[in-house]
């Protein structure tokens, strides 16, 4: 000891060494923390399940961004931890917090507003949502939370892509917040396309660009695509884009402008198309016999009384065809046994036949009314079918309902869409061939009624040929050709108001959707007014591409229909830039914010 009673320096060192030994030896950094971007923080009273706060040193803030995928290595057992490894995604931040004081401390406020320079040291903070616990290369639902002061590491590009499961043969775009990661879907697996897709967003959000870009890739992958184009804006997709801004975006992605191959445009009989003469195109008409009588009644908006009379003349038409030896023949008896009137119409029943029967019934019950028959076989066999007409007319004297029904059938007939030319029937078998792109240009129809009839016929006709093609491929041990039907302006076909009045039509669509999932037939609903889509339609959809949506009510409703989308993404939805979208699909680990690919083909501007 020194004279003043203080320990000598050597004795002081001995005391310190003993204290170090008593407390476990000289401190050494945890090797598990080497290279860590940040460390987990203690939980607070307002902490939430599955959300972890992570603190970042000042020099590490730039290494982590929104939507980064991280690995959290809970403190090792040697340091009193459990050694579990977790995966998570940054859902908020990075934020910047000053060291040692609050960001709203009076000294910071007073110096800032007076223009003084007072910048304390600061650190970063992010909020991480746990994706799961890593267990032998598989991610399991987390049972616990990472312990405080556990190291956090940002995964590299390849590891991030694997965690997000963005692999596939059809690329949607690049993940925002990640380093050049392409977001793809496996179009060759049933997990996505046959389970149906919704592309929703306001006008100008980029839906048409998304749709045309997908069609381009579908064609290259051998998928048969059928597009119902109500505005004609897709009729020039066989040509390369001419838009300067689109060319710049394509150049940045390494994509050359080009037209889509193997396109054919179909347009209604007697109407015009927006396609160029150089584009393969042809007129089409519809067979009324392809349309279920119940779906037809829904589309026509028949009242209960009118519907009752419609079914009567429909049943009478079946008997008249049999009486006149038109259908079925002896060889066709099995077809009649297999007929399901909820699925399709009765073979050989035409709209003009139903109109003639309704007119003859009205002639029977209305004094002074004379009907001029349209069909020669009815005119020639008028006496033979007289009893059928009497049976339908018996017990009814309501001329008003019959005239109303005849008027609605006549309105449908004036569209000139039905039973016009045999060589103008829709070639359904051609539509489902691999790599074909069939565009149905309805821009000159000027009628929602016509559009809905075309859609209903297409859905049923494509379903029939795809089921046959699927069974044939399976029997030959071949891979069936996937088919996607894209319905533009889907809200006009299946709106809330129409669903209430067209329950039979929706049930037919729902049956097609359910069967299509097994037979590689997928539906894609595109609309700028998602608020008009009923919950029944949203319930058919498993994959969503959400472009900008401003309406808070719509966003709130979509939240109830689409699971797994974090709140931070919902908050971004009203402010998304053109071409950006939230993608939610079963093939992805979680929904992602994506910069969708620009389209390489030409789109027409729609007023």
RAHUKA-V365992 format. One record per residue. PSI is psi in radians with two decimals (* if undefined). D_LAST is the distance of its C-alpha to the last C-alpha in Angstrom with 2 decimals. Layout:
psi-><PSI:PSI>
d_last-><D_LAST:D_LAST>
This chain:
psi-><2.55:2.90:-0.55:0.14:-0.03:2.55:2.58:2.87:-0.69:-0.69:-0.63:-0.71:-0.66:-0.73:-0.77:-0.73:-0.72:-0.72:-0.69:-0.80:-0.73:-0.40:0.40:0.10:3.13:2.41:2.38:2.43:2.55:2.09:-0.41:-0.26:-0.10:2.25:0.12:2.52:-0.57:-3.09:2.56:2.64:2.82:2.67:2.66:2.93:-0.50:0.24:2.64:2.64:2.47:0.01:2.29:2.33:2.34:2.28:2.50:2.36:2.74:-0.73:-0.02:-0.09:-0.67:-0.22:-0.09:2.43:3.13:2.40:0.14:2.51:2.26:2.77:2.23:2.07:1.72:2.48:2.43:2.81:-0.50:-0.42:0.45:0.24:-2.87:-0.16:0.22:2.67:2.27:2.68:2.50:3.01:2.44:2.09:-0.14:2.47:-3.02:2.43:2.81:2.08:2.39:2.58:2.29:-0.32:2.87:2.68:-0.40:0.43:2.49:-0.66:-0.62:-0.72:-0.85:-0.68:-0.63:-0.78:-0.33:0.15:0.15:2.72:1.90:1.70:1.72:2.89:2.59:2.94:2.99:2.81:2.31:2.75:2.17:2.26:2.23:2.27:-0.54:3.14:2.31:2.17:1.73:0.99:0.05:2.47:2.06:2.73:2.34:2.35:-0.44:-3.13:2.59:2.51:2.69:2.66:0.56:2.49:2.57:2.30:2.43:2.24:2.62:3.12:-0.83:-0.76:-0.69:-0.78:-0.68:-0.72:-0.73:-0.28:0.92:0.22:2.61:3.07:-0.02:2.06:2.28:-0.67:-2.79:2.42:2.20:2.30:-0.03:2.86:1.62:0.87:2.08:2.31:2.01:2.81:2.56:1.62:-0.20:0.17:2.61:-0.05:-0.33:-1.40:-0.84:-0.19:0.10:2.55:2.56:2.20:1.88:2.61:2.81:2.93:2.36:0.06:-0.30:0.28:-0.80:-0.66:-0.76:-0.81:-0.85:-0.64:-0.68:-0.72:-0.71:-0.80:-0.63:-0.76:-0.73:-0.49:0.10:0.32:2.35:2.15:2.29:2.07:2.17:1.81:1.75:-0.27:-0.16:0.25:-0.24:0.07:-0.13:0.37:-0.17:0.02:2.66:2.61:2.54:-0.02:2.21:-0.76:-0.59:-0.67:-0.69:-0.77:-0.69:-0.69:-0.70:-0.53:-0.03:0.54:2.31:2.43:2.38:2.74:2.80:2.38:2.83:0.72:2.45:2.39:2.32:2.44:2.66:2.59:2.27:0.00:-3.14:2.87:2.68:-0.01:2.62:2.82:-0.46:-0.27:2.23:2.23:2.79:2.72:2.75:2.64:3.08:2.66:2.16:-0.45:-0.21:-0.25:2.18:2.38:-0.53:-0.66:-0.71:-0.73:-0.68:-0.84:-0.65:-0.28:0.77:2.47:3.03:-0.75:-0.74:-0.67:-0.73:-0.74:-0.62:-0.78:-0.62:-0.82:-0.49:-0.79:-0.65:-0.63:-0.67:-0.79:-0.64:-0.71:-0.64:-0.77:-0.65:0.04:0.38:-0.80:2.39:2.68:3.08:-0.62:-0.24:0.18:-0.66:-0.55:-0.71:-0.67:-0.58:-0.11:2.31:1.89:-0.23:-0.29:-0.78:3.07:3.01:2.31:2.41:-0.01:2.18:2.82:-0.69:-0.56:-0.78:-0.66:-0.72:-0.75:-0.78:-0.69:-0.70:-0.62:-0.77:-0.64:-0.59:-0.64:-0.15:2.15:2.24:-0.01:2.30:2.28:2.33:1.92:2.42:-0.64:2.27:-0.71:-0.46:-0.72:-0.76:-0.51:0.44:-0.70:-0.65:-0.48:0.10:-0.67:-0.63:-0.70:-0.70:-0.69:-0.75:-0.71:-0.38:2.33:0.13:2.34:0.26:1.62:-0.57:-0.82:-0.69:-0.71:-0.66:-0.75:-0.78:-0.64:-0.73:-0.66:-0.67:-0.66:-0.74:-0.67:-0.56:-0.23:-0.26:0.56:-0.26:2.39:0.74:-1.01:2.35:-0.61:-0.02:0.19:2.62:2.18:1.36:-0.67:-0.50:-0.54:-0.49:0.24:2.54:2.30:0.08:2.56:1.93:2.08:2.12:1.80:1.86:0.35:-0.40:0.20:-0.61:0.53:2.08:-0.57:-0.85:-0.81:-0.79:-0.62:-0.73:-0.79:-0.81:-0.75:-0.76:-0.81:-0.82:-0.77:-0.75:-0.67:-0.75:-0.84:-0.54:-0.65:-0.74:-0.74:-0.65:-0.84:-0.66:-0.73:-0.73:-0.71:-0.53:0.15:0.65:2.81:2.19:2.64:2.12:2.50:2.34:2.22:2.08:2.11:1.80:2.64:0.86:-0.42:-0.42:-0.39:-0.75:1.13:2.95:-0.77:-0.70:-0.62:-0.70:-0.53:-0.26:0.94:-0.64:-0.72:-0.77:-0.69:-0.62:-0.76:-0.74:-0.68:-0.73:-0.72:-0.76:-0.77:-0.62:-0.54:-0.53:-0.35:0.41:0.69:1.90:2.53:2.46:1.99:2.18:2.24:2.55:-0.04:1.19:-0.32:-0.33:-0.13:2.23:2.85:-0.54:-0.67:-0.77:-0.55:-0.33:-0.25:2.35:-0.42:2.41:2.45:1.88:1.89:-3.02:2.23:2.07:-0.55:2.02:-0.57:-0.72:-0.76:-0.77:-0.68:-0.69:-0.57:-0.64:-0.35:-0.44:2.02:2.74:-0.06:2.13:2.73:-0.61:-0.59:-0.71:-0.66:-0.48:-0.37:-0.75:-0.27:0.31:2.47:2.84:2.27:-0.22:2.59:2.64:2.15:2.15:2.01:2.60:-0.40:-0.40:2.57:-0.63:2.79:2.55:2.67:2.14:2.38:1.76:2.60:2.48:2.77:2.39:-0.15:3.00:2.34:2.46:2.48:2.44:2.21:*>
d_last-><97.03:97.06:99.59:96.96:96.16:92.77:92.12:92.39:89.26:90.30:90.83:87.39:85.78:87.73:86.49:82.85:83.31:84.79:81.86:79.43:81.36:81.60:77.78:76.98:77.53:75.61:71.87:69.65:65.86:64.40:63.59:60.67:59.05:59.14:55.73:54.15:51.04:51.95:54.08:53.41:54.24:56.26:54.46:54.05:54.26:50.48:50.04:48.01:48.76:47.26:46.38:48.64:48.93:49.63:51.10:50.65:52.94:51.44:51.48:49.69:46.63:44.62:45.43:43.43:39.83:37.43:37.26:40.32:42.48:46.10:49.47:51.94:55.57:57.46:60.82:63.31:66.27:68.57:66.98:67.08:63.66:62.49:61.00:57.80:54.64:51.24:47.65:45.00:41.65:41.02:38.81:39.45:40.60:42.21:43.53:46.26:49.38:52.45:55.72:58.26:56.47:53.40:50.26:50.59:54.33:55.50:56.73:53.32:51.59:54.22:54.31:50.53:49.94:52.79:51.50:54.38:54.08:55.08:53.45:55.45:55.20:52.35:51.19:48.02:47.10:44.63:44.16:44.41:43.54:45.97:44.60:48.05:51.57:52.35:54.95:55.97:52.55:50.87:49.02:50.42:49.48:51.35:54.44:55.43:54.08:54.94:57.93:57.68:58.23:56.96:55.39:51.66:50.34:46.83:46.24:45.34:42.18:43.71:45.25:42.07:40.07:42.81:42.86:39.10:39.33:36.24:37.62:35.83:34.50:30.74:29.71:26.94:27.39:29.95:31.57:31.07:34.50:36.32:37.47:35.25:35.40:33.06:31.98:32.33:32.59:35.12:33.10:36.48:37.75:37.03:36.67:32.88:30.61:32.52:32.64:28.88:26.11:23.44:20.50:19.31:17.37:14.78:11.19:11.79:15.33:15.47:15.56:13.89:16.29:19.09:18.52:18.41:21.36:23.29:22.80:24.21:27.23:27.68:27.99:30.59:32.50:32.82:30.67:29.14:25.45:23.57:19.82:18.13:14.53:12.69:9.29:11.21:10.15:13.92:15.30:16.17:18.10:21.29:20.61:21.20:18.59:18.25:16.90:19.84:19.66:19.49:22.50:24.41:23.97:25.01:28.00:29.15:29.16:30.97:28.31:27.65:24.21:24.46:22.87:23.70:26.60:27.46:24.01:23.77:20.87:21.73:19.98:21.41:24.19:23.29:19.52:17.58:16.16:13.64:16.61:18.75:22.20:23.79:22.42:24.83:23.38:24.94:24.56:25.77:27.18:28.66:32.22:32.74:35.76:33.67:32.37:34.74:35.85:35.25:31.68:31.14:32.68:30.43:27.21:28.66:29.59:33.20:35.67:38.96:40.79:38.19:38.11:41.91:41.90:39.18:41.37:44.36:42.91:41.56:45.07:46.54:44.32:45.81:49.33:48.64:47.39:50.63:52.81:51.57:52.03:48.42:47.82:49.37:51.98:54.92:53.24:50.13:51.96:51.06:47.33:47.80:49.65:46.82:44.11:42.26:40.30:38.38:37.06:36.28:37.12:40.46:40.86:40.72:39.45:36.78:34.64:36.55:39.81:38.91:37.88:41.22:43.18:41.50:42.15:45.78:46.32:45.00:47.29:50.13:49.76:48.49:51.03:50.02:46.84:46.72:44.27:43.51:43.34:40.61:42.31:45.46:47.13:46.80:48.16:51.03:51.80:51.36:54.98:54.91:52.08:53.34:54.86:51.59:49.94:52.88:52.63:48.97:49.73:52.87:52.81:49.61:49.42:46.06:44.36:41.43:40.33:40.82:38.83:35.97:36.04:36.24:33.27:31.07:32.33:31.66:28.05:27.67:29.56:27.34:24.47:26.78:26.04:29.66:32.76:31.76:33.15:35.15:33.92:30.27:30.91:28.97:31.24:31.44:34.20:32.10:29.28:31.72:33.28:33.38:30.63:28.41:24.62:23.40:19.71:19.15:16.02:15.27:11.87:13.96:16.10:14.39:17.07:17.69:21.29:20.83:18.89:21.67:24.36:23.09:22.99:26.44:27.86:26.60:28.03:31.32:31.62:30.88:33.27:36.01:35.89:35.46:38.49:40.50:39.38:40.23:43.65:44.35:43.55:45.75:48.53:48.45:48.32:45.01:41.97:39.33:35.88:33.35:30.29:27.04:24.55:21.11:19.34:15.64:14.67:18.45:18.60:17.73:20.69:23.17:22.55:25.59:25.69:25.55:28.16:30.54:30.23:29.89:32.61:33.73:30.36:30.11:33.71:32.93:30.09:32.54:35.22:33.03:32.14:35.85:37.05:34.36:35.71:38.97:37.65:35.03:32.06:29.47:26.40:23.44:21.27:17.85:16.13:14.33:16.62:20.07:21.77:21.29:23.04:26.71:29.62:30.67:27.63:27.99:31.61:30.80:29.15:31.41:29.12:26.27:23.79:22.68:20.00:19.62:20.28:21.07:22.42:26.20:26.81:24.64:26.39:29.71:29.04:28.07:31.31:33.23:31.63:31.67:35.10:36.34:33.59:35.46:34.78:33.97:30.96:29.72:30.10:27.90:25.01:23.32:23.54:22.64:21.00:18.02:19.61:22.52:23.43:26.47:27.79:30.29:31.88:35.46:36.24:35.94:38.82:36.50:32.81:31.63:29.09:27.48:25.51:23.58:23.79:21.03:19.72:21.61:19.27:16.12:12.71:9.69:6.57:3.80:0.00>
